């Protein structure tokens, strides 16, 4: 599409961290009230079958920004902080862990324990950050004059140690935020490439600080098309809320965090209105994966780190007065990798021709009662292993961890000796994945297994998807 004939709306993607499918009042929560996010849904389209491309932070964010399954770049798990892995692991809590000061020894040790099935963490990424050859939404939109900004959590490279992974080197004109999750050490706050605080501790102020910067970015960008990627730190654990929101919700501290994010959404929308750009701004609200130990998957099975619906299915709302019909609902399956080709289409940017883009242009799902190609499949990976595939109403699971990450268990022994494996679910009738229909529909199992094997073969032959 020629950029001169493209609608070229401003684009704001608000991506929460570990927000569950059932954590918004517009998605059924009775404990957490989110009137401002609900207002987005009332004025736009709500997706009830939208997925992250992974149930962990780093790979999900990679897929959102590149339109490609993270496995293509070897990003199947978390990128760790400079000195330590996630504090949520049992090993990290052991006192003797602090004695190991060599990062690479620790990475080897964690991977070794994983191979023994000591805990369900998978082999840690060999990468230090998003590969240079990958193209982000920001980089693509810069080519047609968009001003691009990232506010919040990056988690695609430890730029305090390796500056080449700073967001400014990957498609963003402006950056204010942090390198990774706040349960990791070396939690530094940056503006562009300047470190504002090497050890930021005012966690209850983060949402307010992010919001101030996002609003300022909108004020400074109103005279040209802009793209704002607003990536919240919360409600990822440990949760913090400012004094104005602490103790206000019926959902505990977790709910307080979500209600403060709801306030933040109102501030962003007010800034768009005040600058006269609200009608032609596409606002996407979603989450990077399902909830961890807190939060609600909305009656779905599973949580963060699992290929069940509760780990992958996330809330998604799209609001664009100029292009989206109010009070719309889309039940077609879609995934965050679809945002890349969709945003490029809106801006009049052709897709890169030298690589496979796994996402599909879902503009018709946003702006009308469009349908997804019934032969399109969505693939569910866990620690670089393909576990499940969805096509239409059917979801086929060949192999899966039945306990939430990072609880240790031997997945492969359980699956190989289970009388229930594989699993086939009709998600239209059974979104909670309660009833295995493999015996009743052997033809569907056979067809889905063929899709499974064909995809694995294609990935083995050309993992990177280079043409």
PyMOL commands that set and color helices and strands:
alter all, ss='L'
color gray80, all
select helices_A, chain A and resi 3-5+25-27+35-42+57-66+70-73+90-93+95-99+103-115+137-142+163-165+167-169+203-221+252-274+309-312+338-347+363-367+411-416+442-461
alter helices_A, ss='H'
color red, helices_A
select strands_A, chain A and resi 10-16+45-47+50-51+147-153+174-178+189-191+194-197+226-231+281-287+316-319+328-330+334-335+377-382+385-391+394-397+423-426
alter strands_A, ss='S'
color yellow, strands_A
deselect
rebuild
show_as cartoon
